[in-house]
Amino acid sequence: MEEEVYQMTFDMHEDGETFYNTYAKVNSFSIRNYNMHKHNASIVKVSSSDKALVNTMHKVGIKTSHIMDFASQQSGGYEYVKFTQKDLYNYFTAQRNIEVSDGDAEGVLAYLCAKAKNVPLFYYKYDMDE
């Protein structure tokens, strides 16, 4: 009965997970299993010195998988690294998106300023306070 399921308790996490997987199959739905400990410890929470190191390694062309290998060697194993390889990929993608959006804005401003100087009828007012 559904009420009984809500009241169930398990001594071990694995027992609860096993039951829930079986329950999902019997009731025709699927579940996703995430490693919550690793996915909650994302690169965002890593110290600024670790971020500086992975950024430097990435900018000189070291592959993300190799950066992860290096981090695991420095930490004493993958289980001690504060982030996952997926976290690194997401972090680098976010950094690249920030650089592109900043670059786009700078490009537009440069274009408009050049237009204002070179085309007499073109008027552009740039005010930082707006």
Backbone as XML, in Angstrom:
<?xml version="1.0"?>
<chain id="A" units="angstrom">
  <residue number="1" name="MET">
    <atom name="N" x="0.833" y="-1.182" z="0.000"/>
    <atom name="CA" x="0.000" y="0.000" z="0.000"/>
    <atom name="C" x="0.882" y="1.252" z="0.000"/>
  </residue>
  <residue number="2" name="GLU">
    <atom name="N" x="0.372" y="2.291" z="-0.583"/>
    <atom name="CA" x="1.139" y="3.536" z="-0.702"/>
    <atom name="C" x="1.479" y="4.132" z="0.655"/>
  </residue>
  <residue number="3" name="GLU">
    <atom name="N" x="0.555" y="4.087" z="1.598"/>
    <atom name="CA" x="0.806" y="4.633" z="2.934"/>
    <atom name="C" x="1.961" y="3.904" z="3.617"/>
  </residue>
  <residue number="4" name="GLU">
    <atom name="N" x="2.052" y="2.594" z="3.401"/>
    <atom name="CA" x="3.131" y="1.803" z="4.003"/>
    <atom name="C" x="4.486" y="2.192" z="3.421"/>
  </residue>
  <residue number="5" name="VAL">
    <atom name="N" x="4.505" y="2.491" z="2.138"/>
    <atom name="CA" x="5.759" y="2.885" z="1.492"/>
    <atom name="C" x="6.278" y="4.179" z="2.105"/>
  </residue>
  <residue number="6" name="TYR">
    <atom name="N" x="5.393" y="5.146" z="2.349"/>
    <atom name="CA" x="5.802" y="6.427" z="2.924"/>
    <atom name="C" x="6.365" y="6.282" z="4.339"/>
  </residue>
  <residue number="7" name="GLN">
    <atom name="N" x="5.967" y="5.244" z="5.027"/>
    <atom name="CA" x="6.406" y="5.059" z="6.411"/>
    <atom name="C" x="7.639" y="4.169" z="6.543"/>
  </residue>
  <residue number="8" name="MET">
    <atom name="N" x="8.129" y="3.640" z="5.444"/>
    <atom name="CA" x="9.272" y="2.730" z="5.494"/>
    <atom name="C" x="10.553" y="3.475" z="5.862"/>
  </residue>
  <residue number="9" name="THR">
    <atom name="N" x="11.409" y="2.809" z="6.610"/>
    <atom name="CA" x="12.745" y="3.321" z="6.922"/>
    <atom name="C" x="13.758" y="2.222" z="6.627"/>
  </residue>
  <residue number="10" name="PHE">
    <atom name="N" x="14.979" y="2.638" z="6.369"/>
    <atom name="CA" x="16.039" y="1.695" z="6.028"/>
    <atom name="C" x="17.267" y="2.018" z="6.853"/>
  </residue>
  <residue number="11" name="ASP">
    <atom name="N" x="17.985" y="0.959" z="7.246"/>
    <atom name="CA" x="19.195" y="1.145" z="8.038"/>
    <atom name="C" x="20.361" y="1.650" z="7.203"/>
  </residue>
  <residue number="12" name="MET">
    <atom name="N" x="20.373" y="1.275" z="5.935"/>
    <atom name="CA" x="21.466" y="1.671" z="5.054"/>
    <atom name="C" x="20.907" y="2.342" z="3.804"/>
  </residue>
  <residue number="13" name="HIS">
    <atom name="N" x="21.645" y="3.325" z="3.317"/>
    <atom name="CA" x="21.249" y="4.055" z="2.114"/>
    <atom name="C" x="21.035" y="3.100" z="0.937"/>
  </residue>
  <residue number="14" name="GLU">
    <atom name="N" x="21.915" y="2.139" z="0.797"/>
    <atom name="CA" x="21.846" y="1.198" z="-0.321"/>
    <atom name="C" x="20.555" y="0.390" z="-0.295"/>
  </residue>
  <residue number="15" name="ASP">
    <atom name="N" x="20.082" y="0.026" z="0.917"/>
    <atom name="CA" x="18.827" y="-0.733" z="1.030"/>
    <atom name="C" x="17.652" y="0.106" z="0.529"/>
  </residue>
  <residue number="16" name="GLY">
    <atom name="N" x="17.629" y="1.374" z="0.905"/>
    <atom name="CA" x="16.572" y="2.265" z="0.444"/>
    <atom name="C" x="16.626" y="2.461" z="-1.055"/>
  </residue>
  <residue number="17" name="GLU">
    <atom name="N" x="17.825" y="2.583" z="-1.581"/>
    <atom name="CA" x="18.000" y="2.758" z="-3.019"/>
    <atom name="C" x="17.534" y="1.522" z="-3.786"/>
  </residue>
  <residue number="18" name="THR">
    <atom name="N" x="17.880" y="0.357" z="-3.289"/>
    <atom name="CA" x="17.455" y="-0.896" z="-3.922"/>
    <atom name="C" x="15.935" y="-1.003" z="-3.931"/>
  </residue>
  <residue number="19" name="PHE">
    <atom name="N" x="15.317" y="-0.707" z="-2.788"/>
    <atom name="CA" x="13.860" y="-0.753" z="-2.717"/>
    <atom name="C" x="13.241" y="0.224" z="-3.708"/>
  </residue>
  <residue number="20" name="TYR">
    <atom name="N" x="13.747" y="1.458" z="-3.747"/>
    <atom name="CA" x="13.172" y="2.476" z="-4.612"/>
    <atom name="C" x="13.314" y="2.107" z="-6.083"/>
  </residue>
  <residue number="21" name="ASN">
    <atom name="N" x="14.442" y="1.529" z="-6.465"/>
    <atom name="CA" x="14.624" y="1.077" z="-7.853"/>
    <atom name="C" x="13.587" y="0.021" z="-8.214"/>
  </residue>
  <residue number="22" name="THR">
    <atom name="N" x="13.375" y="-0.933" z="-7.312"/>
    <atom name="CA" x="12.377" y="-1.980" z="-7.549"/>
    <atom name="C" x="10.978" y="-1.379" z="-7.611"/>
  </residue>
  <residue number="23" name="TYR">
    <atom name="N" x="10.679" y="-0.486" z="-6.683"/>
    <atom name="CA" x="9.377" y="0.189" z="-6.650"/>
    <atom name="C" x="9.132" y="0.940" z="-7.956"/>
  </residue>
  <residue number="24" name="ALA">
    <atom name="N" x="10.166" y="1.602" z="-8.471"/>
    <atom name="CA" x="10.037" y="2.348" z="-9.720"/>
    <atom name="C" x="9.718" y="1.419" z="-10.884"/>
  </residue>
  <residue number="25" name="LYS">
    <atom name="N" x="10.404" y="0.287" z="-10.947"/>
    <atom name="CA" x="10.151" y="-0.671" z="-12.037"/>
    <atom name="C" x="8.740" y="-1.229" z="-11.968"/>
  </residue>
  <residue number="26" name="VAL">
    <atom name="N" x="8.295" y="-1.593" z="-10.773"/>
    <atom name="CA" x="6.951" y="-2.163" z="-10.599"/>
    <atom name="C" x="5.881" y="-1.149" z="-10.988"/>
  </residue>
  <residue number="27" name="ASN">
    <atom name="N" x="6.130" y="0.118" z="-10.712"/>
    <atom name="CA" x="5.145" y="1.164" z="-10.990"/>
    <atom name="C" x="5.395" y="1.895" z="-12.301"/>
  </residue>
  <residue number="28" name="SER">
    <atom name="N" x="6.249" y="1.342" z="-13.137"/>
    <atom name="CA" x="6.483" y="1.814" z="-14.508"/>
    <atom name="C" x="7.002" y="3.243" z="-14.611"/>
  </residue>
  <residue number="29" name="PHE">
    <atom name="N" x="7.962" y="3.594" z="-13.783"/>
    <atom name="CA" x="8.655" y="4.853" z="-13.966"/>
    <atom name="C" x="10.130" y="4.623" z="-13.718"/>
  </residue>
  <residue number="30" name="SER">
    <atom name="N" x="10.938" y="5.534" z="-14.197"/>
    <atom name="CA" x="12.377" y="5.366" z="-14.037"/>
    <atom name="C" x="12.914" y="6.476" z="-13.143"/>
  </residue>
  <residue number="31" name="ILE">
    <atom name="N" x="14.102" y="6.251" z="-12.610"/>
    <atom name="CA" x="14.740" y="7.243" z="-11.756"/>
    <atom name="C" x="16.139" y="7.507" z="-12.270"/>
  </residue>
  <residue number="32" name="ARG">
    <atom name="N" x="16.666" y="8.660" z="-11.902"/>
    <atom name="CA" x="18.052" y="8.984" z="-12.194"/>
    <atom name="C" x="18.829" y="8.875" z="-10.904"/>
  </residue>
  <residue number="33" name="ASN">
    <atom name="N" x="20.004" y="8.312" z="-11.002"/>
    <atom name="CA" x="20.836" y="8.157" z="-9.818"/>
    <atom name="C" x="22.041" y="9.067" z="-9.954"/>
  </residue>
  <residue number="34" name="TYR">
    <atom name="N" x="22.111" y="10.075" z="-9.109"/>
    <atom name="CA" x="23.227" y="11.006" z="-9.113"/>
    <atom name="C" x="24.080" y="10.778" z="-7.880"/>
  </residue>
  <residue number="35" name="ASN">
    <atom name="N" x="25.362" y="11.013" z="-8.022"/>
    <atom name="CA" x="26.257" y="10.992" z="-6.870"/>
    <atom name="C" x="26.162" y="12.370" z="-6.230"/>
  </residue>
  <residue number="36" name="MET">
    <atom name="N" x="25.251" y="12.524" z="-5.287"/>
    <atom name="CA" x="24.950" y="13.833" z="-4.729"/>
    <atom name="C" x="26.147" y="14.462" z="-4.028"/>
  </residue>
  <residue number="37" name="HIS">
    <atom name="N" x="26.978" y="13.657" z="-3.390"/>
    <atom name="CA" x="28.138" y="14.209" z="-2.687"/>
    <atom name="C" x="29.071" y="14.926" z="-3.665"/>
  </residue>
  <residue number="38" name="LYS">
    <atom name="N" x="29.374" y="14.282" z="-4.790"/>
    <atom name="CA" x="30.275" y="14.878" z="-5.776"/>
    <atom name="C" x="29.607" y="16.034" z="-6.517"/>
  </residue>
  <residue number="39" name="HIS">
    <atom name="N" x="28.273" y="15.878" z="-6.905"/>
    <atom name="CA" x="27.645" y="16.936" z="-7.722"/>
    <atom name="C" x="27.364" y="18.168" z="-6.909"/>
  </residue>
  <residue number="40" name="ASN">
    <atom name="N" x="27.252" y="18.086" z="-5.579"/>
    <atom name="CA" x="27.067" y="19.277" z="-4.744"/>
    <atom name="C" x="28.381" y="20.001" z="-4.521"/>
  </residue>
  <residue number="41" name="ALA">
    <atom name="N" x="29.496" y="19.319" z="-4.648"/>
    <atom name="CA" x="30.816" y="19.934" z="-4.440"/>
    <atom name="C" x="31.355" y="20.396" z="-5.785"/>
  </residue>
  <residue number="42" name="SER">
    <atom name="N" x="30.688" y="21.366" z="-6.375"/>
    <atom name="CA" x="31.057" y="21.798" z="-7.721"/>
    <atom name="C" x="32.288" y="22.692" z="-7.699"/>
  </residue>
  <residue number="43" name="ILE">
    <atom name="N" x="32.783" y="22.970" z="-8.877"/>
    <atom name="CA" x="33.983" y="23.787" z="-9.028"/>
    <atom name="C" x="33.771" y="25.186" z="-8.456"/>
  </residue>
  <residue number="44" name="VAL">
    <atom name="N" x="32.530" y="25.621" z="-8.348"/>
    <atom name="CA" x="32.233" y="26.943" z="-7.807"/>
    <atom name="C" x="32.723" y="27.055" z="-6.363"/>
  </residue>
  <residue number="45" name="LYS">
    <atom name="N" x="32.705" y="25.953" z="-5.636"/>
    <atom name="CA" x="33.096" y="25.972" z="-4.226"/>
    <atom name="C" x="34.580" y="25.702" z="-4.011"/>
  </residue>
  <residue number="46" name="VAL">
    <atom name="N" x="35.323" y="25.538" z="-5.071"/>
    <atom name="CA" x="36.750" y="25.269" z="-4.977"/>
    <atom name="C" x="37.482" y="26.564" z="-4.646"/>
  </residue>
  <residue number="47" name="SER">
    <atom name="N" x="38.575" y="26.436" z="-3.924"/>
    <atom name="CA" x="39.328" y="27.622" z="-3.512"/>
    <atom name="C" x="39.821" y="28.399" z="-4.726"/>
  </residue>
  <residue number="48" name="SER">
    <atom name="N" x="40.060" y="29.670" z="-4.528"/>
    <atom name="CA" x="40.511" y="30.516" z="-5.632"/>
    <atom name="C" x="41.871" y="30.078" z="-6.158"/>
  </residue>
  <residue number="49" name="SER">
    <atom name="N" x="42.714" y="29.518" z="-5.289"/>
    <atom name="CA" x="44.022" y="29.050" z="-5.770"/>
    <atom name="C" x="43.856" y="27.828" z="-6.676"/>
  </residue>
  <residue number="50" name="ASP">
    <atom name="N" x="42.911" y="26.939" z="-6.346"/>
    <atom name="CA" x="42.646" y="25.787" z="-7.221"/>
    <atom name="C" x="42.071" y="26.258" z="-8.556"/>
  </residue>
  <residue number="51" name="LYS">
    <atom name="N" x="41.175" y="27.243" z="-8.513"/>
    <atom name="CA" x="40.614" y="27.786" z="-9.754"/>
    <atom name="C" x="41.713" y="28.398" z="-10.615"/>
  </residue>
  <residue number="52" name="ALA">
    <atom name="N" x="42.614" y="29.133" z="-9.982"/>
    <atom name="CA" x="43.714" y="29.761" z="-10.722"/>
    <atom name="C" x="44.568" y="28.692" z="-11.397"/>
  </residue>
  <residue number="53" name="LEU">
    <atom name="N" x="44.825" y="27.611" z="-10.691"/>
    <atom name="CA" x="45.647" y="26.536" z="-11.242"/>
    <atom name="C" x="44.962" y="25.872" z="-12.435"/>
  </residue>
  <residue number="54" name="VAL">
    <atom name="N" x="43.681" y="25.498" z="-12.296"/>
    <atom name="CA" x="42.999" y="24.822" z="-13.410"/>
    <atom name="C" x="42.814" y="25.775" z="-14.581"/>
  </residue>
  <residue number="55" name="ASN">
    <atom name="N" x="42.580" y="27.067" z="-14.306"/>
    <atom name="CA" x="42.472" y="28.047" z="-15.400"/>
    <atom name="C" x="43.780" y="28.159" z="-16.166"/>
  </residue>
  <residue number="56" name="THR">
    <atom name="N" x="44.886" y="28.239" z="-15.446"/>
    <atom name="CA" x="46.196" y="28.342" z="-16.087"/>
    <atom name="C" x="46.488" y="27.100" z="-16.919"/>
  </residue>
  <residue number="57" name="MET">
    <atom name="N" x="46.231" y="25.943" z="-16.355"/>
    <atom name="CA" x="46.473" y="24.700" z="-17.084"/>
    <atom name="C" x="45.619" y="24.641" z="-18.350"/>
  </residue>
  <residue number="58" name="HIS">
    <atom name="N" x="44.365" y="25.063" z="-18.238"/>
    <atom name="CA" x="43.460" y="25.025" z="-19.381"/>
    <atom name="C" x="43.891" y="26.014" z="-20.464"/>
  </residue>
  <residue number="59" name="LYS">
    <atom name="N" x="44.324" y="27.209" z="-20.058"/>
    <atom name="CA" x="44.709" y="28.237" z="-21.026"/>
    <atom name="C" x="45.988" y="27.889" z="-21.790"/>
  </residue>
  <residue number="60" name="VAL">
    <atom name="N" x="46.858" y="27.068" z="-21.199"/>
    <atom name="CA" x="48.067" y="26.669" z="-21.924"/>
    <atom name="C" x="47.848" y="25.409" z="-22.754"/>
  </residue>
  <residue number="61" name="GLY">
    <atom name="N" x="46.596" y="24.923" z="-22.777"/>
    <atom name="CA" x="46.252" y="23.831" z="-23.674"/>
    <atom name="C" x="46.202" y="22.440" z="-23.062"/>
  </residue>
  <residue number="62" name="ILE">
    <atom name="N" x="46.270" y="22.336" z="-21.759"/>
    <atom name="CA" x="46.174" y="21.013" z="-21.125"/>
    <atom name="C" x="44.722" y="20.575" z="-21.148"/>
  </residue>
  <residue number="63" name="LYS">
    <atom name="N" x="44.490" y="19.349" z="-21.595"/>
    <atom name="CA" x="43.133" y="18.825" z="-21.704"/>
    <atom name="C" x="42.487" y="18.696" z="-20.329"/>
  </residue>
  <residue number="64" name="THR">
    <atom name="N" x="41.175" y="18.832" z="-20.323"/>
    <atom name="CA" x="40.415" y="18.763" z="-19.076"/>
    <atom name="C" x="40.622" y="17.431" z="-18.364"/>
  </residue>
  <residue number="65" name="SER">
    <atom name="N" x="40.664" y="16.347" z="-19.121"/>
    <atom name="CA" x="40.867" y="15.032" z="-18.497"/>
    <atom name="C" x="42.235" y="14.950" z="-17.820"/>
  </residue>
  <residue number="66" name="HIS">
    <atom name="N" x="43.244" y="15.598" z="-18.416"/>
    <atom name="CA" x="44.580" y="15.601" z="-17.819"/>
    <atom name="C" x="44.636" y="16.495" z="-16.582"/>
  </residue>
  <residue number="67" name="ILE">
    <atom name="N" x="43.872" y="17.588" z="-16.620"/>
    <atom name="CA" x="43.782" y="18.449" z="-15.429"/>
    <atom name="C" x="43.159" y="17.662" z="-14.284"/>
  </residue>
  <residue number="68" name="MET">
    <atom name="N" x="42.138" y="16.882" z="-14.595"/>
    <atom name="CA" x="41.485" y="16.067" z="-13.569"/>
    <atom name="C" x="42.449" y="15.014" z="-13.029"/>
  </residue>
  <residue number="69" name="ASP">
    <atom name="N" x="43.223" y="14.392" z="-13.905"/>
    <atom name="CA" x="44.229" y="13.417" z="-13.463"/>
    <atom name="C" x="45.239" y="14.069" z="-12.523"/>
  </residue>
  <residue number="70" name="PHE">
    <atom name="N" x="45.703" y="15.259" z="-12.895"/>
    <atom name="CA" x="46.654" y="15.987" z="-12.059"/>
    <atom name="C" x="46.054" y="16.296" z="-10.686"/>
  </residue>
  <residue number="71" name="ALA">
    <atom name="N" x="44.820" y="16.763" z="-10.687"/>
    <atom name="CA" x="44.144" y="17.089" z="-9.421"/>
    <atom name="C" x="44.009" y="15.857" z="-8.535"/>
  </residue>
  <residue number="72" name="SER">
    <atom name="N" x="43.726" y="14.711" z="-9.149"/>
    <atom name="CA" x="43.596" y="13.481" z="-8.348"/>
    <atom name="C" x="44.937" y="13.043" z="-7.781"/>
  </residue>
  <residue number="73" name="GLN">
    <atom name="N" x="46.003" y="13.219" z="-8.547"/>
    <atom name="CA" x="47.332" y="12.877" z="-8.047"/>
    <atom name="C" x="47.735" y="13.786" z="-6.893"/>
  </residue>
  <residue number="74" name="GLN">
    <atom name="N" x="47.404" y="15.068" z="-7.007"/>
    <atom name="CA" x="47.746" y="16.021" z="-5.955"/>
    <atom name="C" x="46.926" y="15.786" z="-4.681"/>
  </residue>
  <residue number="75" name="SER">
    <atom name="N" x="45.703" y="15.294" z="-4.856"/>
    <atom name="CA" x="44.808" y="15.099" z="-3.714"/>
    <atom name="C" x="44.946" y="13.726" z="-3.063"/>
  </residue>
  <residue number="76" name="GLY">
    <atom name="N" x="45.598" y="12.808" z="-3.753"/>
    <atom name="CA" x="45.723" y="11.454" z="-3.214"/>
    <atom name="C" x="44.676" y="10.488" z="-3.741"/>
  </residue>
  <residue number="77" name="GLY">
    <atom name="N" x="43.970" y="10.870" z="-4.782"/>
    <atom name="CA" x="42.965" y="10.002" z="-5.393"/>
    <atom name="C" x="41.746" y="10.797" z="-5.836"/>
  </residue>
  <residue number="78" name="TYR">
    <atom name="N" x="41.001" y="10.224" z="-6.796"/>
    <atom name="CA" x="39.827" y="10.910" z="-7.330"/>
    <atom name="C" x="38.784" y="11.188" z="-6.251"/>
  </residue>
  <residue number="79" name="GLU">
    <atom name="N" x="38.687" y="10.292" z="-5.272"/>
    <atom name="CA" x="37.664" y="10.464" z="-4.235"/>
    <atom name="C" x="37.933" y="11.675" z="-3.346"/>
  </residue>
  <residue number="80" name="TYR">
    <atom name="N" x="39.157" y="12.208" z="-3.382"/>
    <atom name="CA" x="39.500" y="13.357" z="-2.547"/>
    <atom name="C" x="39.480" y="14.690" z="-3.299"/>
  </residue>
  <residue number="81" name="VAL">
    <atom name="N" x="39.260" y="14.639" z="-4.603"/>
    <atom name="CA" x="39.178" y="15.859" z="-5.397"/>
    <atom name="C" x="37.829" y="16.512" z="-5.097"/>
  </residue>
  <residue number="82" name="LYS">
    <atom name="N" x="37.814" y="17.830" z="-4.963"/>
    <atom name="CA" x="36.608" y="18.547" z="-4.551"/>
    <atom name="C" x="35.618" y="18.778" z="-5.690"/>
  </residue>
  <residue number="83" name="PHE">
    <atom name="N" x="35.942" y="18.308" z="-6.883"/>
    <atom name="CA" x="35.071" y="18.497" z="-8.033"/>
    <atom name="C" x="35.214" y="17.312" z="-8.967"/>
  </residue>
  <residue number="84" name="THR">
    <atom name="N" x="34.237" y="17.156" z="-9.870"/>
    <atom name="CA" x="34.273" y="16.077" z="-10.845"/>
    <atom name="C" x="34.766" y="16.614" z="-12.190"/>
  </residue>
  <residue number="85" name="GLN">
    <atom name="N" x="35.049" y="15.700" z="-13.103"/>
    <atom name="CA" x="35.474" y="16.118" z="-14.438"/>
    <atom name="C" x="34.349" y="16.886" z="-15.124"/>
  </residue>
  <residue number="86" name="LYS">
    <atom name="N" x="33.110" y="16.474" z="-14.904"/>
    <atom name="CA" x="31.951" y="17.178" z="-15.468"/>
    <atom name="C" x="31.874" y="18.597" z="-14.916"/>
  </residue>
  <residue number="87" name="ASP">
    <atom name="N" x="32.181" y="18.768" z="-13.620"/>
    <atom name="CA" x="32.223" y="20.106" z="-13.035"/>
    <atom name="C" x="33.245" y="20.980" z="-13.758"/>
  </residue>
  <residue number="88" name="LEU">
    <atom name="N" x="34.408" y="20.394" z="-14.080"/>
    <atom name="CA" x="35.436" y="21.149" z="-14.810"/>
    <atom name="C" x="34.944" y="21.563" z="-16.192"/>
  </residue>
  <residue number="89" name="TYR">
    <atom name="N" x="34.337" y="20.607" z="-16.915"/>
    <atom name="CA" x="33.808" y="20.941" z="-18.236"/>
    <atom name="C" x="32.778" y="22.061" z="-18.138"/>
  </residue>
  <residue number="90" name="ASN">
    <atom name="N" x="31.881" y="21.976" z="-17.159"/>
    <atom name="CA" x="30.865" y="23.010" z="-16.980"/>
    <atom name="C" x="31.496" y="24.355" z="-16.621"/>
  </residue>
  <residue number="91" name="TYR">
    <atom name="N" x="32.499" y="24.326" z="-15.766"/>
    <atom name="CA" x="33.184" y="25.541" z="-15.357"/>
    <atom name="C" x="33.868" y="26.218" z="-16.549"/>
  </residue>
  <residue number="92" name="PHE">
    <atom name="N" x="34.592" y="25.420" z="-17.348"/>
    <atom name="CA" x="35.282" y="25.981" z="-18.512"/>
    <atom name="C" x="34.288" y="26.520" z="-19.541"/>
  </residue>
  <residue number="93" name="THR">
    <atom name="N" x="33.166" y="25.843" z="-19.713"/>
    <atom name="CA" x="32.133" y="26.324" z="-20.626"/>
    <atom name="C" x="31.568" y="27.654" z="-20.138"/>
  </residue>
  <residue number="94" name="ALA">
    <atom name="N" x="31.297" y="27.748" z="-18.839"/>
    <atom name="CA" x="30.785" y="29.005" z="-18.267"/>
    <atom name="C" x="31.798" y="30.129" z="-18.439"/>
  </residue>
  <residue number="95" name="GLN">
    <atom name="N" x="33.075" y="29.838" z="-18.202"/>
    <atom name="CA" x="34.122" y="30.851" z="-18.372"/>
    <atom name="C" x="34.194" y="31.315" z="-19.820"/>
  </residue>
  <residue number="96" name="ARG">
    <atom name="N" x="34.091" y="30.367" z="-20.752"/>
    <atom name="CA" x="34.150" y="30.706" z="-22.178"/>
    <atom name="C" x="32.946" y="31.573" z="-22.560"/>
  </residue>
  <residue number="97" name="ASN">
    <atom name="N" x="31.772" y="31.260" z="-22.021"/>
    <atom name="CA" x="30.579" y="32.055" z="-22.318"/>
    <atom name="C" x="30.712" y="33.477" z="-21.782"/>
  </residue>
  <residue number="98" name="ILE">
    <atom name="N" x="31.310" y="33.625" z="-20.609"/>
    <atom name="CA" x="31.531" y="34.959" z="-20.049"/>
    <atom name="C" x="32.478" y="35.750" z="-20.940"/>
  </residue>
  <residue number="99" name="GLU">
    <atom name="N" x="33.567" y="35.108" z="-21.383"/>
    <atom name="CA" x="34.545" y="35.782" z="-22.238"/>
    <atom name="C" x="33.922" y="36.195" z="-23.563"/>
  </residue>
  <residue number="100" name="VAL">
    <atom name="N" x="33.099" y="35.332" z="-24.131"/>
    <atom name="CA" x="32.462" y="35.641" z="-25.409"/>
    <atom name="C" x="31.479" y="36.793" z="-25.242"/>
  </residue>
  <residue number="101" name="SER">
    <atom name="N" x="30.660" y="36.747" z="-24.194"/>
    <atom name="CA" x="29.683" y="37.830" z="-24.016"/>
    <atom name="C" x="30.379" y="39.151" z="-23.721"/>
  </residue>
  <residue number="102" name="ASP">
    <atom name="N" x="31.448" y="39.132" z="-22.914"/>
    <atom name="CA" x="32.217" y="40.350" z="-22.677"/>
    <atom name="C" x="32.867" y="40.827" z="-23.970"/>
  </residue>
  <residue number="103" name="GLY">
    <atom name="N" x="33.397" y="39.906" z="-24.739"/>
    <atom name="CA" x="34.031" y="40.249" z="-26.006"/>
    <atom name="C" x="33.043" y="40.841" z="-26.990"/>
  </residue>
  <residue number="104" name="ASP">
    <atom name="N" x="31.828" y="40.308" z="-27.022"/>
    <atom name="CA" x="30.794" y="40.843" z="-27.904"/>
    <atom name="C" x="30.465" y="42.287" z="-27.548"/>
  </residue>
  <residue number="105" name="ALA">
    <atom name="N" x="30.317" y="42.561" z="-26.265"/>
    <atom name="CA" x="29.993" y="43.922" z="-25.824"/>
    <atom name="C" x="31.125" y="44.882" z="-26.178"/>
  </residue>
  <residue number="106" name="GLU">
    <atom name="N" x="32.347" y="44.457" z="-25.941"/>
    <atom name="CA" x="33.494" y="45.302" z="-26.271"/>
    <atom name="C" x="33.572" y="45.541" z="-27.773"/>
  </residue>
  <residue number="107" name="GLY">
    <atom name="N" x="33.272" y="44.515" z="-28.551"/>
    <atom name="CA" x="33.298" y="44.650" z="-30.005"/>
    <atom name="C" x="32.264" y="45.640" z="-30.515"/>
  </residue>
  <residue number="108" name="VAL">
    <atom name="N" x="31.070" y="45.574" z="-29.952"/>
    <atom name="CA" x="30.007" y="46.496" z="-30.350"/>
    <atom name="C" x="30.388" y="47.931" z="-29.991"/>
  </residue>
  <residue number="109" name="LEU">
    <atom name="N" x="30.910" y="48.130" z="-28.777"/>
    <atom name="CA" x="31.320" y="49.478" z="-28.374"/>
    <atom name="C" x="32.415" y="50.029" z="-29.284"/>
  </residue>
  <residue number="110" name="ALA">
    <atom name="N" x="33.388" y="49.189" z="-29.605"/>
    <atom name="CA" x="34.468" y="49.637" z="-30.491"/>
    <atom name="C" x="33.924" y="50.015" z="-31.864"/>
  </residue>
  <residue number="111" name="TYR">
    <atom name="N" x="32.987" y="49.215" z="-32.376"/>
    <atom name="CA" x="32.378" y="49.496" z="-33.674"/>
    <atom name="C" x="31.631" y="50.829" z="-33.652"/>
  </residue>
  <residue number="112" name="LEU">
    <atom name="N" x="30.821" y="51.038" z="-32.615"/>
    <atom name="CA" x="30.043" y="52.276" z="-32.534"/>
    <atom name="C" x="30.938" y="53.502" z="-32.371"/>
  </residue>
  <residue number="113" name="CYS">
    <atom name="N" x="31.981" y="53.371" z="-31.581"/>
    <atom name="CA" x="32.919" y="54.493" z="-31.408"/>
    <atom name="C" x="33.625" y="54.830" z="-32.718"/>
  </residue>
  <residue number="114" name="ALA">
    <atom name="N" x="34.022" y="53.810" z="-33.452"/>
    <atom name="CA" x="34.682" y="54.034" z="-34.747"/>
    <atom name="C" x="33.720" y="54.689" z="-35.729"/>
  </residue>
  <residue number="115" name="LYS">
    <atom name="N" x="32.460" y="54.245" z="-35.725"/>
    <atom name="CA" x="31.443" y="54.844" z="-36.595"/>
    <atom name="C" x="31.262" y="56.317" z="-36.266"/>
  </residue>
  <residue number="116" name="ALA">
    <atom name="N" x="31.199" y="56.624" z="-34.972"/>
    <atom name="CA" x="30.995" y="58.014" z="-34.536"/>
    <atom name="C" x="32.140" y="58.910" z="-35.004"/>
  </residue>
  <residue number="117" name="LYS">
    <atom name="N" x="33.357" y="58.379" z="-35.050"/>
    <atom name="CA" x="34.517" y="59.174" z="-35.472"/>
    <atom name="C" x="34.585" y="59.332" z="-36.987"/>
  </residue>
  <residue number="118" name="ASN">
    <atom name="N" x="34.200" y="58.293" z="-37.716"/>
    <atom name="CA" x="34.421" y="58.269" z="-39.158"/>
    <atom name="C" x="33.218" y="58.679" z="-40.007"/>
  </residue>
  <residue number="119" name="VAL">
    <atom name="N" x="32.025" y="58.620" z="-39.471"/>
    <atom name="CA" x="30.824" y="58.960" z="-40.250"/>
    <atom name="C" x="30.188" y="60.199" z="-39.633"/>
  </residue>
  <residue number="120" name="PRO">
    <atom name="N" x="30.237" y="61.329" z="-40.343"/>
    <atom name="CA" x="29.766" y="62.587" z="-39.761"/>
    <atom name="C" x="28.298" y="62.570" z="-39.329"/>
  </residue>
  <residue number="121" name="LEU">
    <atom name="N" x="27.441" y="61.854" z="-40.027"/>
    <atom name="CA" x="26.014" y="61.852" z="-39.695"/>
    <atom name="C" x="25.643" y="60.807" z="-38.635"/>
  </residue>
  <residue number="122" name="PHE">
    <atom name="N" x="26.596" y="59.984" z="-38.271"/>
    <atom name="CA" x="26.329" y="58.952" z="-37.273"/>
    <atom name="C" x="26.546" y="59.528" z="-35.883"/>
  </residue>
  <residue number="123" name="TYR">
    <atom name="N" x="25.528" y="59.441" z="-35.044"/>
    <atom name="CA" x="25.656" y="59.958" z="-33.682"/>
    <atom name="C" x="25.481" y="58.807" z="-32.708"/>
  </residue>
  <residue number="124" name="TYR">
    <atom name="N" x="26.409" y="58.712" z="-31.801"/>
    <atom name="CA" x="26.347" y="57.694" z="-30.766"/>
    <atom name="C" x="26.796" y="58.317" z="-29.466"/>
  </residue>
  <residue number="125" name="LYS">
    <atom name="N" x="25.964" y="58.215" z="-28.467"/>
    <atom name="CA" x="26.324" y="58.738" z="-27.157"/>
    <atom name="C" x="26.470" y="57.554" z="-26.210"/>
  </residue>
  <residue number="126" name="TYR">
    <atom name="N" x="27.633" y="57.431" z="-25.631"/>
    <atom name="CA" x="27.892" y="56.359" z="-24.684"/>
    <atom name="C" x="27.998" y="56.974" z="-23.305"/>
  </residue>
  <residue number="127" name="ASP">
    <atom name="N" x="27.097" y="56.586" z="-22.432"/>
    <atom name="CA" x="27.091" y="57.127" z="-21.068"/>
    <atom name="C" x="27.103" y="55.958" z="-20.099"/>
  </residue>
  <residue number="128" name="MET">
    <atom name="N" x="28.140" y="55.886" z="-19.267"/>
    <atom name="CA" x="28.292" y="54.791" z="-18.305"/>
    <atom name="C" x="27.177" y="54.766" z="-17.267"/>
  </residue>
  <residue number="129" name="ASP">
    <atom name="N" x="26.511" y="55.894" z="-17.036"/>
    <atom name="CA" x="25.482" y="55.961" z="-15.999"/>
    <atom name="C" x="24.140" y="55.423" z="-16.451"/>
  </residue>
  <residue number="130" name="GLU">
    <atom name="N" x="23.964" y="55.207" z="-17.721"/>
    <atom name="CA" x="22.665" y="54.715" z="-18.235"/>
    <atom name="C" x="22.557" y="53.224" z="-18.081"/>
  </residue>
</chain>
